[in-house]
Amino acid sequence: MIFILAIGNSAVSQINGITAAGESEELIKFTPPADAEYLFYDRPECIEAIPITPSGSPTPAIVTKASKILVGFPVLVTRVGSIASPSVPYFFISDSQGKDIRTESGVPEINEILEKSSILADEVFNADDEVMLAESIPGGTTTAMAILRSLGYDSVSSSSMSRNPVSLKLKVVEDALKRVGDIGRNEVLRELGDPVLAFLYGFTRRFRGKVYLAGGTQMLAVAALLNSDGLNQATIVTTKYVIADKTATFTRTANEIGSPFVEAKIDLSFSRYPGIREYEKGIVKEGVGAGGAYYLASTTGFTNKEIVDKIDNLYSDLIGE
């Protein structure tokens, strides 16, 4: 199994109140490369600390990193429109950030991204016949929601916040759908998506082996796009926090699409640290393939306690305890 993390940025994340994927509006821009760097280094290099929410909960990359250390699965990074490049080796797909879908096409470089995604899918298949795709792009659940609604699904996305800003997301999506009007299926991703979604779709569409989509609403959007092409569905693996989110429609939407999914039954209530235990209250929920990575660790034989202990040890190292 190869774990592939796609990182990018979108102007949608700069809409006030749309995401908690960073301590401040300025630091949110560096969350994607920081997430990638943290999977390989003791701490990120593009910012001084790992990304945290405004309330102090650490990035879900800490779950992914703990699982990576325990299992030893390889990680590849693809840069797909991130503002800053990570200081780890990565595959370059694009450095063009996603646009504000309310006012312009979200992914004007869609053809280039799809072409390069297909090339990478062909080459990775020669190395392994199973991949797990993950993402780090603040604001990505909103663009995913726009795609799902454009394709006819009455979907509401989850949020990195404990209180899902549903009304704000609906207004953004409504404005975007009003801008594009009645568009063809082939234009949905260009107009309403983001670069990371474009990569995930392009790679999965082309890859000839088994694909696991590690994430929540964004992966539902990928599944919906594949379904509109008449293609077989990849399996989504997400955390229990996404599935339990009563403000969102993950299970219903997955069933409508016909997308198989697996619940990663992570339990962080045993953590020594309040910021990590906050996940149990609906903070963060998912990202950086946390659910998929946890699933790999748990199905390899590691217990929840062993995984949480590793998460706590990593966090202890970060704060200097």
Secondary structure, DSSP 8 states (H G I E B T S, - for coil): -EEEEEE--BGGGGSTTS--SSSSHHHHTTHHHHHHHHTTSSS-SSSSS--B-TTS-B-THHHHHHHHHHH---EEEEEES-SS--SS--EEEE---B--TTTS-S-TTHHHHHHHHHHHHHHHHTT-SEEEEEEE-TTHHHHHHHHHHHTT-------SSSS--HHHHHHHHHHHHHHH-S--GGGHHHHH--HHHHHHHHHHHH--SEEEEESSHHHHHHHHHHHHTT----EEEEEHHHHT-TTS-HHHHHHHHT--EEEE---GGG-SSHHHHGGGGTSS---TTHHHHHHHHHHHT--HHHHHHHHHHHHHHHHT-
